[in-house]
């Protein structure tokens, strides 16, 4: 009798993705930039927190 084939269950797929994560290019492949009439808003953020956030983007 032959050995049963290992099933590709959720844990095995998660483990494979953890050790071989997709690249940033793959993750962002279907993401569109904001249109000119759209804006990025974080509800509840203070001006000081926003300044820190923007400064981090410039790094």
N, C-alpha and C positions, 0 to 999 in steps of 0.2 A: 504494500500500500504506500502510495506516495505521500510526502509531507504536505500539509495544507499550505497554500500560499499566504503570506502575511498580508493582512488587509491594510490599506492605506487609510488608517483612521485619523481622527482629528489631532490626536497627540503627535503622531508621526509627521503630519503636514505642518503643524505648528513648530515642531522641532526643526524641520527642514527650513522653514521660513526664518526661524530665529538664527540659524547658523549660516544661511545664505539669503540675507535680506535683499529685497529689491533695491535697485539704485534710486537715487533722487530723481533721475530722468524718467525712470519707469513709474515712480509714484506720481510724478507731476505731468505725465503724458496727456491726460485728459482734462487738466485744469486750465481754464481760460483766465487771462488777466482781467482785472476789473475794467469795465467800460468807462469812458470819460464821465458819464453821468452817475457812476456808482462811487461809493466811498467806503473806507474801512473804518468801522466804528466798534469800539469795545464798550459796552454799557457799564456805567459805574466807575470807569477809570478816572483818576484824578489827573490834573494837568501835570503834576510832578511825575506820576507813573507813566503818563504818555511820553514825556520827555525822555525818560529812561528807556522806554520801549523803542522810540525812534533812534536814540543814540546807539542802542544795541544793533539795530538794522544796518547802521552805517559802518559797523566794525567789520 
